[in-house]
């Protein structure tokens, strides 16, 4: 399998463009983009909150906000994630 080498800036642009319309993406595609970011040593920062860290599904539901902590549940696997606001 031949992989085309791309520069760090090209990878950054590709990742930004991908995450603009994440609702229509599959978990497999999301996993590929995360792997691309890791291979170029890029941080996803706020983009990592757009998908489940366990199953890479973009289907998330906000459970609630309490004491400056946002609880989000994955609709696919039921995994709970908590993020500070």
URCOR-V85172 format. One record per residue. N is the residue number from 1. OMEGA is omega as a letter, one per 30 degrees, with the letter a starting at -180 (none if undefined). Layout:
[[N/OMEGA] [N/OMEGA]]
This chain:
[[1/l] [2/l] [3/l] [4/l] [5/l] [6/a] [7/a] [8/a] [9/l] [10/l] [11/l] [12/l] [13/l] [14/l] [15/l] [16/a] [17/a] [18/a] [19/l] [20/a] [21/a] [22/a] [23/a] [24/a] [25/l] [26/l] [27/l] [28/l] [29/l] [30/l] [31/l] [32/l] [33/l] [34/l] [35/l] [36/l] [37/a] [38/a] [39/l] [40/l] [41/l] [42/l] [43/l] [44/l] [45/a] [46/a] [47/a] [48/l] [49/a] [50/l] [51/l] [52/a] [53/a] [54/a] [55/l] [56/l] [57/l] [58/a] [59/a] [60/l] [61/l] [62/l] [63/l] [64/l] [65/a] [66/l] [67/l] [68/l] [69/a] [70/l] [71/a] [72/a] [73/l] [74/l] [75/a] [76/a] [77/l] [78/l] [79/l] [80/l] [81/l] [82/a] [83/l] [84/a] [85/none]]
